């Protein structure tokens, strides 16, 4: 049975996830001198429906330095756009089932980033697109961020907190919504992070305005994982309350699920979305907010950050920022993911 990396935050057991985290940290210590042949001769096809700096460059760099080959395909302008049956357009699209079978006959994995506009902003549509690829592919399909999950980012996040905090059991993480001038941000990062954090035993406070809650299915799964690991989850609608005494503060913006369309072709309620965001312009992490956190607490962000809106320069560029160590760990997290899927023996 082919092993995929679609929603491991949701589907992987807490014990297996912690084992992968340990393996990723160990693999990082051996990179690059002792990992250079780990993926020799392997080819991965990369399909980016959305812009990417860290994901694209870290995946390609890591794969190259481990002896593999990256082939980047533009799914919107460079090839016939892979589409599900209900979205096919003659001579413009090609059914996902066909694309997946062709690419998996050539290479060793298919990696896809898709969320937002390419999926019509219908929540879950991009994830279903990846699931369709995995149904027909004979090689692993890697989720490089969809509209529900960003598992590569989450693994890098918990790697960074392990390096900074040591053991994570009982450590306090605040995941907070933050204001941005753009609503075009999926819930993938906070949802994957919440699930990953409770699997490692962290106590999580989720802070957001009442109308910006996460997927109830994800919240239910997080609660179940927390019961297994002894972690605690708390929800607050007050930023300062959420940050108080946290060992790590992860504040970024995300859209309101309740204002997204439910059917392909319907429009986002952009006016209501903007009004929701503008009511909460004060949800910004600055030095005063960070002083509420525990001594030596760190600030995290997946990047790109909307400086002056989500976070002030003195925080993201200051001594409490773990952001660029976190960005660096994208490389090491994804190296471990690729090795886990294509050559698991080299992780030992």
ROVEX-964823 format. One record per residue (C-alpha): residue in three letters; x, y, z; residue number from 1. Coordinates in steps of 0.25 Angstrom, whole numbers. Layout:
N
aa:Ala, c1:X, c2:Y, c3:Z, i:NUM $
...
END
This chain:
348
aa:Unk, c1:0, c2:0, c3:0, i:1 $
aa:Unk, c1:6, c2:14, c3:-4, i:2 $
aa:Unk, c1:9, c2:23, c3:8, i:3 $
aa:Unk, c1:4, c2:37, c3:5, i:4 $
aa:Unk, c1:7, c2:50, c3:13, i:5 $
aa:Unk, c1:-7, c2:57, c3:12, i:6 $
aa:Unk, c1:-12, c2:60, c3:26, i:7 $
aa:Unk, c1:-2, c2:53, c3:36, i:8 $
aa:Unk, c1:-6, c2:62, c3:46, i:9 $
aa:Unk, c1:-20, c2:56, c3:46, i:10 $
aa:Unk, c1:-17, c2:42, c3:42, i:11 $
aa:Unk, c1:-3, c2:38, c3:49, i:12 $
aa:Unk, c1:-4, c2:33, c3:63, i:13 $
aa:Unk, c1:3, c2:42, c3:74, i:14 $
aa:Unk, c1:14, c2:32, c3:76, i:15 $
aa:Unk, c1:17, c2:31, c3:62, i:16 $
aa:Unk, c1:17, c2:46, c3:60, i:17 $
aa:Unk, c1:27, c2:47, c3:72, i:18 $
aa:Unk, c1:36, c2:37, c3:66, i:19 $
aa:Unk, c1:36, c2:44, c3:53, i:20 $
aa:Unk, c1:39, c2:57, c3:60, i:21 $
aa:Unk, c1:51, c2:50, c3:67, i:22 $
aa:Unk, c1:56, c2:44, c3:54, i:23 $
aa:Unk, c1:55, c2:58, c3:47, i:24 $
aa:Unk, c1:63, c2:64, c3:58, i:25 $
aa:Unk, c1:74, c2:53, c3:57, i:26 $
aa:Unk, c1:74, c2:54, c3:42, i:27 $
aa:Unk, c1:76, c2:69, c3:42, i:28 $
aa:Unk, c1:89, c2:67, c3:51, i:29 $
aa:Unk, c1:94, c2:58, c3:40, i:30 $
aa:Unk, c1:91, c2:67, c3:28, i:31 $
aa:Unk, c1:97, c2:69, c3:18, i:32 $
aa:Unk, c1:110, c2:61, c3:20, i:33 $
aa:Unk, c1:104, c2:48, c3:24, i:34 $
aa:Unk, c1:91, c2:49, c3:16, i:35 $
aa:Unk, c1:96, c2:52, c3:2, i:36 $
aa:Unk, c1:92, c2:39, c3:-4, i:37 $
aa:Unk, c1:79, c2:37, c3:3, i:38 $
aa:Unk, c1:70, c2:40, c3:-9, i:39 $
aa:Unk, c1:80, c2:37, c3:-20, i:40 $
aa:Unk, c1:73, c2:34, c3:-33, i:41 $
aa:Unk, c1:59, c2:38, c3:-28, i:42 $
aa:Unk, c1:50, c2:48, c3:-36, i:43 $
aa:Unk, c1:39, c2:56, c3:-30, i:44 $
aa:Unk, c1:29, c2:64, c3:-38, i:45 $
aa:Unk, c1:25, c2:78, c3:-32, i:46 $
aa:Unk, c1:12, c2:84, c3:-35, i:47 $
aa:Unk, c1:10, c2:98, c3:-29, i:48 $
aa:Unk, c1:-4, c2:104, c3:-32, i:49 $
aa:Unk, c1:0, c2:116, c3:-22, i:50 $
aa:Unk, c1:12, c2:124, c3:-20, i:51 $
aa:Unk, c1:23, c2:119, c3:-11, i:52 $
aa:Unk, c1:37, c2:123, c3:-6, i:53 $
aa:Unk, c1:41, c2:114, c3:6, i:54 $
aa:Unk, c1:33, c2:102, c3:2, i:55 $
aa:Unk, c1:38, c2:101, c3:-13, i:56 $
aa:Unk, c1:53, c2:105, c3:-10, i:57 $
aa:Unk, c1:54, c2:96, c3:3, i:58 $
aa:Unk, c1:48, c2:84, c3:-4, i:59 $
aa:Unk, c1:57, c2:86, c3:-16, i:60 $
aa:Unk, c1:69, c2:89, c3:-9, i:61 $
aa:Unk, c1:68, c2:77, c3:1, i:62 $
aa:Unk, c1:64, c2:67, c3:-11, i:63 $
aa:Unk, c1:76, c2:72, c3:-19, i:64 $
aa:Unk, c1:86, c2:71, c3:-7, i:65 $
aa:Unk, c1:81, c2:57, c3:-4, i:66 $
aa:Unk, c1:84, c2:52, c3:-19, i:67 $
aa:Unk, c1:70, c2:53, c3:-24, i:68 $
aa:Unk, c1:64, c2:61, c3:-36, i:69 $
aa:Unk, c1:52, c2:71, c3:-35, i:70 $
aa:Unk, c1:43, c2:74, c3:-47, i:71 $
aa:Unk, c1:34, c2:86, c3:-45, i:72 $
aa:Unk, c1:21, c2:87, c3:-54, i:73 $
aa:Unk, c1:13, c2:99, c3:-55, i:74 $
aa:Unk, c1:-1, c2:93, c3:-53, i:75 $
aa:Unk, c1:-8, c2:106, c3:-58, i:76 $
aa:Unk, c1:0, c2:110, c3:-70, i:77 $
aa:Unk, c1:11, c2:100, c3:-73, i:78 $
aa:Unk, c1:2, c2:87, c3:-74, i:79 $
aa:Unk, c1:-12, c2:84, c3:-76, i:80 $
aa:Unk, c1:-18, c2:87, c3:-63, i:81 $
aa:Unk, c1:-21, c2:75, c3:-54, i:82 $
aa:Unk, c1:-36, c2:75, c3:-51, i:83 $
aa:Unk, c1:-47, c2:67, c3:-45, i:84 $
aa:Unk, c1:-58, c2:62, c3:-54, i:85 $
aa:Unk, c1:-68, c2:73, c3:-50, i:86 $
aa:Unk, c1:-57, c2:84, c3:-54, i:87 $
aa:Unk, c1:-52, c2:79, c3:-67, i:88 $
aa:Unk, c1:-51, c2:88, c3:-79, i:89 $
aa:Unk, c1:-48, c2:82, c3:-93, i:90 $
aa:Unk, c1:-34, c2:84, c3:-97, i:91 $
aa:Unk, c1:-31, c2:92, c3:-85, i:92 $
aa:Unk, c1:-31, c2:82, c3:-73, i:93 $
aa:Unk, c1:-27, c2:68, c3:-72, i:94 $
aa:Unk, c1:-34, c2:58, c3:-62, i:95 $
aa:Unk, c1:-26, c2:57, c3:-49, i:96 $
aa:Unk, c1:-27, c2:42, c3:-50, i:97 $
aa:Unk, c1:-20, c2:42, c3:-63, i:98 $
aa:Unk, c1:-9, c2:52, c3:-58, i:99 $
aa:Unk, c1:-6, c2:44, c3:-46, i:100 $
aa:Unk, c1:-5, c2:31, c3:-53, i:101 $
aa:Unk, c1:4, c2:37, c3:-63, i:102 $
aa:Unk, c1:14, c2:44, c3:-54, i:103 $
aa:Unk, c1:14, c2:32, c3:-44, i:104 $
aa:Unk, c1:19, c2:23, c3:-56, i:105 $
aa:Unk, c1:31, c2:33, c3:-58, i:106 $
aa:Unk, c1:35, c2:37, c3:-44, i:107 $
aa:Unk, c1:36, c2:34, c3:-29, i:108 $
aa:Unk, c1:26, c2:44, c3:-23, i:109 $
aa:Unk, c1:17, c2:55, c3:-26, i:110 $
aa:Unk, c1:16, c2:68, c3:-18, i:111 $
aa:Unk, c1:5, c2:78, c3:-18, i:112 $
aa:Unk, c1:2, c2:92, c3:-13, i:113 $
aa:Unk, c1:-13, c2:96, c3:-15, i:114 $
aa:Unk, c1:-22, c2:105, c3:-7, i:115 $
aa:Unk, c1:-31, c2:117, c3:-9, i:116 $
aa:Unk, c1:-34, c2:123, c3:-23, i:117 $
aa:Unk, c1:-30, c2:110, c3:-31, i:118 $
aa:Unk, c1:-40, c2:103, c3:-23, i:119 $
aa:Unk, c1:-51, c2:114, c3:-23, i:120 $
aa:Unk, c1:-49, c2:116, c3:-8, i:121 $
aa:Unk, c1:-58, c2:105, c3:-6, i:122 $
aa:Unk, c1:-53, c2:99, c3:8, i:123 $
aa:Unk, c1:-48, c2:85, c3:6, i:124 $
aa:Unk, c1:-48, c2:85, c3:-9, i:125 $
aa:Unk, c1:-33, c2:86, c3:-10, i:126 $
aa:Unk, c1:-31, c2:75, c3:0, i:127 $
aa:Unk, c1:-41, c2:66, c3:-8, i:128 $
aa:Unk, c1:-32, c2:70, c3:-21, i:129 $
aa:Unk, c1:-20, c2:64, c3:-13, i:130 $
aa:Unk, c1:-28, c2:52, c3:-9, i:131 $
aa:Unk, c1:-32, c2:49, c3:-23, i:132 $
aa:Unk, c1:-17, c2:49, c3:-27, i:133 $
aa:Unk, c1:-14, c2:39, c3:-16, i:134 $
aa:Unk, c1:-25, c2:30, c3:-20, i:135 $
aa:Unk, c1:-19, c2:29, c3:-34, i:136 $
aa:Unk, c1:-5, c2:30, c3:-32, i:137 $
aa:Unk, c1:4, c2:18, c3:-30, i:138 $
aa:Unk, c1:15, c2:27, c3:-23, i:139 $
aa:Unk, c1:14, c2:35, c3:-10, i:140 $
aa:Unk, c1:6, c2:49, c3:-11, i:141 $
aa:Unk, c1:12, c2:60, c3:-2, i:142 $
aa:Unk, c1:3, c2:71, c3:3, i:143 $
aa:Unk, c1:11, c2:84, c3:2, i:144 $
aa:Unk, c1:-1, c2:92, c3:7, i:145 $
aa:Unk, c1:-16, c2:91, c3:4, i:146 $
aa:Unk, c1:-28, c2:98, c3:9, i:147 $
aa:Unk, c1:-29, c2:89, c3:22, i:148 $
aa:Unk, c1:-15, c2:85, c3:25, i:149 $
aa:Unk, c1:0, c2:89, c3:24, i:150 $
aa:Unk, c1:7, c2:77, c3:30, i:151 $
aa:Unk, c1:21, c2:81, c3:25, i:152 $
aa:Unk, c1:20, c2:94, c3:33, i:153 $
aa:Unk, c1:15, c2:88, c3:45, i:154 $
aa:Unk, c1:26, c2:78, c3:46, i:155 $
aa:Unk, c1:36, c2:89, c3:45, i:156 $
aa:Unk, c1:29, c2:97, c3:55, i:157 $
aa:Unk, c1:30, c2:86, c3:66, i:158 $
aa:Unk, c1:44, c2:83, c3:62, i:159 $
aa:Unk, c1:47, c2:98, c3:65, i:160 $
aa:Unk, c1:40, c2:97, c3:79, i:161 $
aa:Unk, c1:47, c2:85, c3:82, i:162 $
aa:Unk, c1:60, c2:91, c3:79, i:163 $
aa:Unk, c1:57, c2:104, c3:87, i:164 $
aa:Unk, c1:49, c2:98, c3:99, i:165 $
aa:Unk, c1:54, c2:84, c3:100, i:166 $
aa:Unk, c1:43, c2:74, c3:104, i:167 $
aa:Unk, c1:30, c2:79, c3:100, i:168 $
aa:Unk, c1:21, c2:72, c3:110, i:169 $
aa:Unk, c1:13, c2:82, c3:118, i:170 $
aa:Unk, c1:19, c2:94, c3:110, i:171 $
aa:Unk, c1:9, c2:105, c3:107, i:172 $
aa:Unk, c1:7, c2:109, c3:93, i:173 $
aa:Unk, c1:-2, c2:120, c3:89, i:174 $
aa:Unk, c1:-8, c2:119, c3:74, i:175 $
aa:Unk, c1:-14, c2:133, c3:71, i:176 $
aa:Unk, c1:-21, c2:139, c3:60, i:177 $
aa:Unk, c1:-15, c2:152, c3:56, i:178 $
aa:Unk, c1:-20, c2:164, c3:47, i:179 $
aa:Unk, c1:-16, c2:165, c3:33, i:180 $
aa:Unk, c1:-20, c2:175, c3:22, i:181 $
aa:Unk, c1:-23, c2:162, c3:13, i:182 $
aa:Unk, c1:-33, c2:151, c3:17, i:183 $
aa:Unk, c1:-27, c2:142, c3:6, i:184 $
aa:Unk, c1:-21, c2:132, c3:16, i:185 $
aa:Unk, c1:-25, c2:118, c3:18, i:186 $
aa:Unk, c1:-27, c2:111, c3:32, i:187 $
aa:Unk, c1:-17, c2:100, c3:28, i:188 $
aa:Unk, c1:-5, c2:105, c3:37, i:189 $
aa:Unk, c1:-13, c2:107, c3:50, i:190 $
aa:Unk, c1:-20, c2:94, c3:48, i:191 $
aa:Unk, c1:-8, c2:85, c3:46, i:192 $
aa:Unk, c1:0, c2:92, c3:57, i:193 $
aa:Unk, c1:-11, c2:90, c3:67, i:194 $
aa:Unk, c1:-12, c2:75, c3:64, i:195 $
aa:Unk, c1:3, c2:74, c3:64, i:196 $
aa:Unk, c1:5, c2:81, c3:77, i:197 $
aa:Unk, c1:-5, c2:73, c3:85, i:198 $
aa:Unk, c1:2, c2:60, c3:79, i:199 $
aa:Unk, c1:15, c2:65, c3:86, i:200 $
aa:Unk, c1:8, c2:68, c3:99, i:201 $
aa:Unk, c1:7, c2:83, c3:98, i:202 $
aa:Unk, c1:-4, c2:90, c3:105, i:203 $
aa:Unk, c1:-10, c2:99, c3:94, i:204 $
aa:Unk, c1:-18, c2:112, c3:96, i:205 $
aa:Unk, c1:-25, c2:116, c3:83, i:206 $
aa:Unk, c1:-28, c2:130, c3:82, i:207 $
aa:Unk, c1:-37, c2:136, c3:72, i:208 $
aa:Unk, c1:-49, c2:145, c3:70, i:209 $
aa:Unk, c1:-62, c2:137, c3:72, i:210 $
aa:Unk, c1:-65, c2:137, c3:57, i:211 $
aa:Unk, c1:-51, c2:132, c3:53, i:212 $
aa:Unk, c1:-52, c2:118, c3:59, i:213 $
aa:Unk, c1:-45, c2:106, c3:53, i:214 $
aa:Unk, c1:-52, c2:94, c3:46, i:215 $
aa:Unk, c1:-60, c2:86, c3:56, i:216 $
aa:Unk, c1:-55, c2:73, c3:51, i:217 $
aa:Unk, c1:-41, c2:77, c3:54, i:218 $
aa:Unk, c1:-44, c2:83, c3:68, i:219 $
aa:Unk, c1:-51, c2:69, c3:71, i:220 $
aa:Unk, c1:-38, c2:61, c3:66, i:221 $
aa:Unk, c1:-29, c2:71, c3:74, i:222 $
aa:Unk, c1:-38, c2:68, c3:87, i:223 $
aa:Unk, c1:-36, c2:53, c3:85, i:224 $
aa:Unk, c1:-21, c2:54, c3:83, i:225 $
aa:Unk, c1:-20, c2:63, c3:95, i:226 $
aa:Unk, c1:-28, c2:52, c3:103, i:227 $
aa:Unk, c1:-17, c2:42, c3:99, i:228 $
aa:Unk, c1:-5, c2:50, c3:102, i:229 $
aa:Unk, c1:-10, c2:58, c3:114, i:230 $
aa:Unk, c1:-9, c2:71, c3:107, i:231 $
aa:Unk, c1:-20, c2:82, c3:110, i:232 $
aa:Unk, c1:-27, c2:91, c3:100, i:233 $
aa:Unk, c1:-33, c2:104, c3:103, i:234 $
aa:Unk, c1:-40, c2:114, c3:94, i:235 $
aa:Unk, c1:-41, c2:129, c3:97, i:236 $
aa:Unk, c1:-46, c2:141, c3:89, i:237 $
aa:Unk, c1:-36, c2:150, c3:95, i:238 $
aa:Unk, c1:-22, c2:152, c3:89, i:239 $
aa:Unk, c1:-15, c2:156, c3:102, i:240 $
aa:Unk, c1:-22, c2:145, c3:110, i:241 $
aa:Unk, c1:-17, c2:135, c3:100, i:242 $
aa:Unk, c1:-2, c2:140, c3:101, i:243 $
aa:Unk, c1:-1, c2:141, c3:116, i:244 $
aa:Unk, c1:9, c2:131, c3:121, i:245 $
aa:Unk, c1:11, c2:124, c3:108, i:246 $
aa:Unk, c1:25, c2:119, c3:105, i:247 $
aa:Unk, c1:23, c2:120, c3:90, i:248 $
aa:Unk, c1:14, c2:130, c3:83, i:249 $
aa:Unk, c1:9, c2:127, c3:68, i:250 $
aa:Unk, c1:1, c2:138, c3:63, i:251 $
aa:Unk, c1:-4, c2:139, c3:49, i:252 $
aa:Unk, c1:-16, c2:142, c3:41, i:253 $
aa:Unk, c1:-26, c2:133, c3:34, i:254 $
aa:Unk, c1:-40, c2:134, c3:28, i:255 $
aa:Unk, c1:-54, c2:132, c3:33, i:256 $
aa:Unk, c1:-59, c2:118, c3:29, i:257 $
aa:Unk, c1:-73, c2:123, c3:31, i:258 $
aa:Unk, c1:-71, c2:133, c3:20, i:259 $
aa:Unk, c1:-66, c2:124, c3:9, i:260 $
aa:Unk, c1:-75, c2:118, c3:-2, i:261 $
aa:Unk, c1:-80, c2:104, c3:-1, i:262 $
aa:Unk, c1:-81, c2:101, c3:-16, i:263 $
aa:Unk, c1:-71, c2:103, c3:-27, i:264 $
aa:Unk, c1:-75, c2:115, c3:-35, i:265 $
aa:Unk, c1:-81, c2:123, c3:-23, i:266 $
aa:Unk, c1:-74, c2:135, c3:-18, i:267 $
aa:Unk, c1:-67, c2:138, c3:-5, i:268 $
aa:Unk, c1:-74, c2:148, c3:3, i:269 $
aa:Unk, c1:-63, c2:158, c3:2, i:270 $
aa:Unk, c1:-70, c2:170, c3:9, i:271 $
aa:Unk, c1:-73, c2:162, c3:21, i:272 $
aa:Unk, c1:-59, c2:156, c3:21, i:273 $
aa:Unk, c1:-53, c2:170, c3:21, i:274 $
aa:Unk, c1:-62, c2:175, c3:31, i:275 $
aa:Unk, c1:-59, c2:164, c3:41, i:276 $
aa:Unk, c1:-44, c2:166, c3:39, i:277 $
aa:Unk, c1:-46, c2:181, c3:41, i:278 $
aa:Unk, c1:-53, c2:179, c3:54, i:279 $
aa:Unk, c1:-41, c2:173, c3:60, i:280 $
aa:Unk, c1:-29, c2:182, c3:55, i:281 $
aa:Unk, c1:-24, c2:182, c3:69, i:282 $
aa:Unk, c1:-20, c2:167, c3:69, i:283 $
aa:Unk, c1:-6, c2:169, c3:66, i:284 $
aa:Unk, c1:7, c2:164, c3:74, i:285 $
aa:Unk, c1:16, c2:175, c3:78, i:286 $
aa:Unk, c1:26, c2:176, c3:90, i:287 $
aa:Unk, c1:15, c2:179, c3:100, i:288 $
aa:Unk, c1:7, c2:167, c3:96, i:289 $
aa:Unk, c1:20, c2:158, c3:97, i:290 $
aa:Unk, c1:23, c2:163, c3:111, i:291 $
aa:Unk, c1:10, c2:156, c3:115, i:292 $
aa:Unk, c1:17, c2:143, c3:111, i:293 $
aa:Unk, c1:26, c2:134, c3:120, i:294 $
aa:Unk, c1:40, c2:139, c3:122, i:295 $
aa:Unk, c1:49, c2:135, c3:109, i:296 $
aa:Unk, c1:36, c2:132, c3:101, i:297 $
aa:Unk, c1:38, c2:132, c3:86, i:298 $
aa:Unk, c1:30, c2:137, c3:75, i:299 $
aa:Unk, c1:27, c2:128, c3:63, i:300 $
aa:Unk, c1:21, c2:131, c3:49, i:301 $
aa:Unk, c1:21, c2:122, c3:36, i:302 $
aa:Unk, c1:24, c2:134, c3:27, i:303 $
aa:Unk, c1:22, c2:142, c3:19, i:304 $
aa:Unk, c1:18, c2:152, c3:31, i:305 $
aa:Unk, c1:9, c2:164, c3:29, i:306 $
aa:Unk, c1:19, c2:173, c3:37, i:307 $
aa:Unk, c1:12, c2:184, c3:44, i:308 $
aa:Unk, c1:-1, c2:177, c3:44, i:309 $
aa:Unk, c1:1, c2:163, c3:49, i:310 $
aa:Unk, c1:13, c2:166, c3:56, i:311 $
aa:Unk, c1:22, c2:178, c3:59, i:312 $
aa:Unk, c1:37, c2:179, c3:53, i:313 $
aa:Unk, c1:43, c2:179, c3:67, i:314 $
aa:Unk, c1:37, c2:166, c3:71, i:315 $
aa:Unk, c1:39, c2:158, c3:58, i:316 $
aa:Unk, c1:54, c2:164, c3:57, i:317 $
aa:Unk, c1:56, c2:164, c3:72, i:318 $
aa:Unk, c1:62, c2:154, c3:82, i:319 $
aa:Unk, c1:49, c2:147, c3:84, i:320 $
aa:Unk, c1:47, c2:143, c3:70, i:321 $
aa:Unk, c1:49, c2:128, c3:66, i:322 $
aa:Unk, c1:44, c2:131, c3:52, i:323 $
aa:Unk, c1:56, c2:129, c3:44, i:324 $
aa:Unk, c1:61, c2:117, c3:51, i:325 $
aa:Unk, c1:47, c2:112, c3:48, i:326 $
aa:Unk, c1:48, c2:115, c3:34, i:327 $
aa:Unk, c1:61, c2:108, c3:33, i:328 $
aa:Unk, c1:55, c2:96, c3:39, i:329 $
aa:Unk, c1:45, c2:95, c3:27, i:330 $
aa:Unk, c1:57, c2:89, c3:19, i:331 $
aa:Unk, c1:60, c2:79, c3:30, i:332 $
aa:Unk, c1:46, c2:75, c3:33, i:333 $
aa:Unk, c1:43, c2:72, c3:18, i:334 $
aa:Unk, c1:56, c2:65, c3:16, i:335 $
aa:Unk, c1:51, c2:55, c3:27, i:336 $
aa:Unk, c1:37, c2:54, c3:20, i:337 $
aa:Unk, c1:44, c2:51, c3:7, i:338 $
aa:Unk, c1:53, c2:41, c3:14, i:339 $
aa:Unk, c1:41, c2:35, c3:22, i:340 $
aa:Unk, c1:33, c2:33, c3:9, i:341 $
aa:Unk, c1:44, c2:28, c3:-1, i:342 $
aa:Unk, c1:55, c2:22, c3:7, i:343 $
aa:Unk, c1:51, c2:21, c3:22, i:344 $
aa:Unk, c1:63, c2:12, c3:25, i:345 $
aa:Unk, c1:72, c2:24, c3:24, i:346 $
aa:Unk, c1:65, c2:31, c3:36, i:347 $
aa:Unk, c1:69, c2:21, c3:46, i:348 $
END
